[in-house]
Amino acid sequence: MWFLGAVVGALLASEIHSALWIVGALLGAMLGWGLGRRARQEADDRFRAIDQRLRRLEAALEDLQPVSPLPGRVPEQDYPAVPVPHVAAVAASQAPGAVPEGDHLPSGVLPVTIPKAHERPRTEPAGEVAKPVAARPATPPQRPSPIREWLVNGNMVARAGIVILFFGVAFLLKYTYAHLHVPIELRLAAVALGAGVLLGIGWRLRRRRESYALALQGGGVGLLYLTIFGALRLFGLLQPAPAFALLLAVVALSAVLAVLQDSLALAVLGAAGGFLAPILASSGAGSHVALFGYYALLNAGILAIAWFKAWRVLNVLGFAFTFGIATVWGGLNYRPEVYATTQPFLVLFFLMYVVIAVLYSRRAAGSVERHLDTTLVFGVPLVAFGLQVGLVQEIAYGSAYSALALGAFYLLLARSMWARRGQDRRLLVEAFLALGTVFATLAIPLAFDGRWTSAAWALEGAAMVWVGVRQQRLPVRLFGILLQLLAGIFFMADLGAPAGDWPVVNSVCLGALLLAVAGLFCAWLLQRPGQALHPAERWLAYLLLGWGVIWWGLGGLHEIDRRVRYLLQGNVALAFFTASCLSFGWLARRLAWPMTRYPALALLPLMVLVAMASADHDAHPFAHFGYLAWPLAFAGQLFLLRRHEAPASRYLEWQHAVGLWLLAALGAWEASWAIDSWVAGRAAWPLIAWALFPAALLTLLALRGERLRWPVAAHLASYLVGGATPLAIFLAFWFLLANLVSDGNPWPLPYLPLLNPLDLAQAGAVLAVATWFLEVRRRGLPPLAAVPLSLAWSIAAAAAFVWANAALLRTLHHWAGVPMHLTLMLRSDLVQAALSLFWTLLALGAMVAGTRRASRPLWLLGAGLMAVVVGKLFLVDLSNIGTVERIVSFLGVGVLMLVIGYLAPVPPKEGERA
């Protein structure tokens, strides 16, 4: 059926305009596919019912079991074979009069011998009742649609013939008009006579052949439409007044025939023929007034039928034809000059179908409303308003006035219906009330800019959510939430427009503020306990809370960006975030609103973002009033943590740790800037400053942290493990970096090995990390308490080795003038000799200590270092043996090795000890 629909749709659309054939084909294919799918579904239901009957019959036949012969009965007699039909034949023979004739077996019949006398079924003993076979309950048949019933069942040939005949006559009229010279009056009279004959025959056969008669009557009505409209538009044989009178008569005739015979199919055929007549007979020119006046008469007939019958298909058909053709005409032929002759027809059609929707609700529902034609109730205003916008596009604020008028109309209509019918039409009244609200709301953006529109919509959406909560109406609440989202979209779309010169009191700031307040109010309404809400709405409360918080933040940041100098924006934003989070914390307590804990506890992440952003343009964190903003922010953060403390919250534990990291980073940054400014960027002082504050903070936590009952003692693991571990790792990296890149220049002080500021700072950093590590192990805080001491000593020894070598190189740089560059130092004979002697001394110390402590691993470590020294002597130092440095290195290493051999023999193994 989809193919047939595509062909018919293409033909009809091409008659309107040659470029529209593909649109008509698609629409026709969709309609045909839908009808065919429904027809196949009904056929499947019938076959399923037949299959169930067959299964029950098979079960009944299987219960007929043979019995053993009874003694003393009549002797066996053979009976001739009698044909017994197959199960399918049995089912077919259930119909009245279905008795097989003749001796021949029809297809599907099996020959079965009648049981002999002794094989006849036995009777049930006295007192026993045969159990009936349980039959499955039959599914109650669904009442099909009258139009679908007319399309699928009945005389399909006759109906198809009427449709083809209608098209043929239309094409014949156009052909004869172009090629033949038979008087047009005669041709039209012949068509009208044929239509009358069809009507007469159809009326005579209405009782004997109802389906066939209705098809003939529908074809006759369509031909009359075609004849009259052709005489009016194509050939000019009729004046508008008599033509419209004849058309009105045909409309009344088709309506009367449909109502008298209770035939929806006839009404649909007549209406479809009437709507198609001007399309098929059109030559592409003519007056739109005549066309729309003709359609007004057709819709008047549909309105008259709607007074007596609740035929939804007819109503929707008229709506689709009227507004569909009006839309096509408007897109192709409308000009502002014809506004005065077009607007009245649009208003008339709109009012007609509003009345039809009301009549359908009354007729279909009876005394209490149960049915609502949503296609007409919601489709008519949407399509009509779309056409209205096209009509008034040249008028200033025309769309706004139209939306306002439409909203007022629906609100007054809802008020009038509620006063007259009350609860009986509650569903329709609520639909009209919603439409009135929507169009009144739509008038705002059409008259004002997007920001004020957004503000009004946000407040209106909040009011609708409040009403929906009070009345326990889910659709109203959802519409209010949707209005909030639309408000945000309109706000963003108009963000680039001028906003006004007043600070805070301007459209951007106030619009964002109203959006935020509306969203927060809706979130508060949906989270209150005791509300009869859908479970999913609890999640909507979180989304609305986030929505309101985002708009609050965007409004504030936008105002800061417009009103505050660039260098001050970071700290002002920090103060704004602090005040906002404190306000949300107050709301959580004041309104018993637990959800606002989340934006209140978002202060720390916002502080981190501000610190990262300010690093681009601020020399130090206390610049540009940062000495006020940052202490207030940390105080507010601690206050919020204390106010909303939860023992089992991992998020809050991490807040304590991250807050410590941020404090250490900002303190190190500020100390580095201060010292750097004092020394004018010279020497190693700025690098030293980066370790001072973290090391002091780590030492304070390790030695005095438990004395602070809150927050450190109350969250000891968060501070000593989660917070302090990154500080220790930072100090380790700083220790390594200082030894690799810094020359330790103590300007203006003289350089002293091991007593210069850099070496002292490194010793302090190592001491701070060691103190912290021992304190954590003492308290048994996992996971650091499980670290083996041997691993800790190995890391400490490696750090000491790196530090000692770096100190040696820095001393050679300052006292011997060796350039502080890795490549140049490796080429220096003095450096190579000093490293050889120094490593030999270190090896001597390790081996002697290993011998005295009987520690074979320590002795082997020294021996390994000694092996490195020997390898270095022969691979590096031997290349320039004539230099004094090389001679000193060989002699010194040799002497020291003799001392090692005397003082530090190899310790015995574990099994060899006495």
NORKA-V620187 format. One record per pair of residues at least 12 apart in sequence whose ideal C-beta (glycine too) atoms are under 6 Angstrom apart, sorted by sequence separation. I is the first residue (numbers start at 1). J is the second residue. D is the distance in Angstrom with one decimal. If there is no record, write none. Layout:
# NORKA-V620187
I|J|D / I|J|D
This chain:
# NORKA-V620187
12|24|5.5 / 417|429|5.1 / 444|456|4.8 / 464|476|5.6 / 465|477|5.2 / 560|572|5.4 / 584|596|4.5 / 744|756|5.3 / 846|858|5.8 / 847|859|5.1 / 877|889|5.3 / 278|291|5.8 / 360|373|4.9 / 560|573|5.6 / 818|831|5.9 / 10|24|5.1 / 202|216|3.4 / 388|402|4.8 / 527|541|4.4 / 672|686|5.2 / 675|689|4.2 / 744|758|4.0 / 816|830|5.9 / 9|24|3.8 / 10|25|4.0 / 201|216|5.5 / 202|217|3.7 / 228|243|5.9 / 414|429|5.0 / 464|479|5.9 / 465|480|3.8 / 526|541|3.9 / 584|599|4.4 / 585|600|3.8 / 846|861|5.5 / 847|862|3.7 / 9|25|5.2 / 254|270|3.3 / 302|318|4.3 / 357|373|5.4 / 464|480|3.2 / 584|600|4.1 / 846|862|3.1 / 672|689|4.0 / 9|27|5.2 / 198|216|4.7 / 199|217|5.7 / 228|246|4.9 / 414|432|3.9 / 523|541|4.9 / 671|689|4.5 / 672|690|5.1 / 701|719|5.8 / 6|25|4.5 / 9|28|2.2 / 89|108|4.8 / 228|247|5.4 / 299|318|5.8 / 357|376|4.0 / 413|432|5.2 / 414|433|4.3 / 441|460|5.8 / 461|480|4.3 / 581|600|5.0 / 812|831|5.9 / 843|862|4.4 / 8|28|5.3 / 88|108|5.3 / 89|109|5.5 / 357|377|5.0 / 491|511|5.8 / 556|576|5.0 / 198|219|5.3 / 199|220|3.8 / 523|544|3.9 / 671|692|5.5 / 6|28|4.9 / 83|105|4.8 / 86|108|4.2 / 198|220|3.5 / 410|432|4.8 / 461|483|3.2 / 522|544|4.7 / 523|545|4.0 / 581|603|4.0 / 668|690|5.0 / 671|693|5.0 / 843|865|4.2 / 5|28|3.8 / 6|29|3.9 / 86|109|5.8 / 353|376|5.7 / 461|484|4.5 / 701|724|5.5 / 843|866|4.1 / 5|29|5.3 / 85|109|4.7 / 86|110|5.6 / 274|298|4.7 / 195|220|4.4 / 225|250|5.9 / 410|435|4.4 / 411|436|3.6 / 519|544|5.0 / 668|693|4.6 / 5|31|5.0 / 83|109|5.2 / 224|250|4.8 / 410|436|3.4 / 457|483|5.2 / 458|484|5.8 / 607|633|5.5 / 667|693|3.7 / 668|694|5.7 / 698|724|5.7 / 839|865|5.7 / 2|29|4.7 / 5|32|2.4 / 295|322|5.6 / 322|349|5.5 / 353|380|4.6 / 735|762|5.7 / 4|32|5.6 / 83|111|5.6 / 84|112|4.1 / 195|223|3.6 / 519|547|4.2 / 520|548|3.7 / 58|87|5.5 / 195|224|4.7 / 407|436|4.8 / 458|487|4.3 / 519|548|3.1 / 577|606|4.4 / 698|727|5.0 / 840|869|5.3 / 2|32|4.2 / 57|87|5.8 / 81|111|5.3 / 457|487|3.8 / 664|694|4.6 / 735|765|5.6 / 808|838|5.7 / 839|869|4.8 / 1|32|4.1 / 2|33|4.0 / 81|113|4.9 / 82|114|5.6 / 191|223|5.9 / 407|439|3.6 / 516|548|4.6 / 54|87|5.9 / 57|90|5.8 / 221|254|4.5 / 406|439|4.3 / 407|440|3.2 / 454|487|4.1 / 604|637|5.6 / 664|697|5.3 / 694|727|4.9 / 836|869|5.5 / 1|35|5.4 / 57|91|5.9 / 319|353|5.5 / 350|384|4.4 / 603|637|5.3 / 731|765|4.6 / 1|36|3.5 / 79|114|4.6 / 192|227|4.8 / 484|519|5.9 / 516|551|4.0 / 191|227|4.8 / 403|439|4.9 / 454|490|4.7 / 515|551|4.2 / 516|552|3.9 / 574|610|4.8 / 694|730|5.9 / 54|91|5.5 / 453|490|5.1 / 454|491|3.7 / 694|731|6.0 / 267|305|5.9 / 731|769|5.6 / 188|227|5.4 / 403|442|4.5 / 404|443|4.0 / 512|551|5.0 / 76|116|5.3 / 77|117|6.0 / 217|257|5.8 / 403|443|4.0 / 450|490|4.3 / 451|491|5.7 / 570|610|5.6 / 600|640|5.5 / 315|356|5.2 / 346|387|5.8 / 728|769|4.9 / 76|118|6.0 / 512|554|5.7 / 513|555|5.4 / 74|117|5.3 / 188|231|5.5 / 400|443|5.0 / 403|446|5.7 / 450|493|5.3 / 451|494|5.6 / 512|555|2.8 / 570|613|5.9 / 691|734|5.0 / 450|494|2.6 / 570|614|4.1 / 832|876|5.9 / 445|490|5.9 / 449|494|5.4 / 621|666|4.8 / 832|877|5.8 / 251|297|5.4 / 255|301|4.6 / 268|314|5.6 / 271|317|5.8 / 275|321|3.9 / 400|446|3.7 / 509|555|5.4 / 234|281|5.6 / 247|294|5.9 / 251|298|5.9 / 264|311|4.9 / 267|314|5.0 / 271|318|5.8 / 399|446|4.5 / 400|447|3.8 / 597|644|5.1 / 218|266|5.3 / 225|273|5.2 / 229|277|4.6 / 343|391|6.0 / 449|497|5.6 / 621|669|5.7 / 622|670|5.7 / 724|772|5.7 / 759|807|5.9 / 859|907|5.4 / 69|118|3.0 / 214|263|5.2 / 217|266|5.6 / 221|270|4.0 / 225|274|4.3 / 229|278|5.1 / 248|297|5.1 / 255|304|5.2 / 259|308|5.3 / 268|317|5.9 / 303|352|5.5 / 621|670|5.5 / 247|297|5.1 / 251|301|3.5 / 255|305|5.0 / 306|356|4.7 / 310|360|5.4 / 397|447|5.8 / 508|558|5.8 / 509|559|4.9 / 545|595|5.3 / 549|599|4.7 / 620|670|5.2 / 184|235|5.0 / 214|265|5.6 / 218|269|2.8 / 222|273|2.3 / 226|277|4.3 / 230|281|4.5 / 604|655|5.4 / 687|738|6.0 / 856|907|4.8 / 214|266|4.9 / 218|270|5.9 / 221|273|5.8 / 225|277|4.0 / 229|281|5.5 / 289|341|5.4 / 296|348|5.9 / 339|391|6.0 / 833|885|4.0 / 844|896|5.7 / 66|119|5.1 / 162|215|5.0 / 166|219|6.0 / 233|286|5.0 / 292|345|4.1 / 299|352|5.0 / 303|356|5.8 / 306|359|4.4 / 310|363|3.6 / 571|624|5.6 / 620|673|3.7 / 836|889|4.3 / 840|893|4.9 / 847|900|5.5 / 851|904|4.3 / 854|907|4.9 / 67|121|5.9 / 158|212|5.1 / 310|364|4.2 / 377|431|5.1 / 381|435|5.6 / 571|625|5.1 / 575|629|5.2 / 578|632|5.8 / 582|636|5.5 / 604|658|5.9 / 619|673|5.9 / 829|883|5.0 / 67|122|4.2 / 369|424|5.8 / 372|427|5.3 / 571|626|5.1 / 574|629|4.5 / 578|633|4.9 / 585|640|5.2 / 604|659|5.8 / 656|711|5.9 / 687|742|5.5 / 830|885|5.3 / 833|888|5.4 / 837|892|4.7 / 848|903|5.3 / 155|211|4.8 / 159|215|4.8 / 166|222|5.2 / 170|226|6.0 / 368|424|5.7 / 369|425|5.1 / 451|507|4.3 / 455|511|4.6 / 458|514|5.4 / 462|518|4.0 / 469|525|5.2 / 568|624|5.1 / 720|776|5.6 / 829|885|3.8 / 833|889|3.8 / 840|896|4.5 / 844|900|5.2 / 848|904|4.5 / 851|907|5.6 / 154|211|3.9 / 155|212|5.0 / 158|215|4.7 / 162|219|3.8 / 173|230|5.8 / 454|511|5.5 / 458|515|4.7 / 465|522|4.6 / 567|624|5.1 / 836|893|5.6 / 847|904|3.8 / 850|907|5.9 / 336|394|4.9 / 369|427|5.4 / 571|629|4.0 / 578|636|4.5 / 585|643|5.8 / 684|742|5.0 / 753|811|4.6 / 316|375|5.4 / 455|514|4.1 / 459|518|5.7 / 462|521|5.0 / 574|633|5.5 / 656|715|4.9 / 323|383|4.8 / 330|390|5.6 / 451|511|3.9 / 458|518|3.8 / 462|522|5.5 / 465|525|5.8 / 472|532|5.3 / 503|563|5.2 / 684|744|5.4 / 721|781|5.2 / 312|373|5.6 / 657|718|5.0 / 684|745|5.3 / 720|781|5.9 / 656|718|4.2 / 683|745|4.2 / 660|723|3.6 / 664|727|5.6 / 739|802|5.6 / 751|814|4.2 / 683|747|4.0 / 717|781|5.6 / 653|718|4.5 / 657|722|3.6 / 661|726|5.8 / 682|747|5.5 / 657|723|3.9 / 744|810|4.5 / 361|428|5.0 / 739|806|3.7 / 743|810|5.9 / 527|595|5.8 / 524|593|6.0 / 688|757|5.7 / 695|764|5.6 / 699|768|4.6 / 702|771|4.8 / 688|758|6.0 / 691|761|5.6 / 695|765|4.9 / 698|768|4.7 / 702|772|4.3 / 743|813|5.7 / 699|771|5.9 / 60|133|5.7 / 688|761|4.5 / 695|768|4.1 / 702|775|4.2 / 684|758|4.9 / 691|765|5.1 / 698|772|5.1 / 743|820|4.3 / 56|135|5.8 / 38|148|6.0 / 170|280|3.8 / 39|152|4.8 / 150|265|4.1 / 146|264|4.3 / 147|313|4.9 / 16|279|5.8 / 15|279|5.4 / 15|280|5.8 / 16|328|6.0
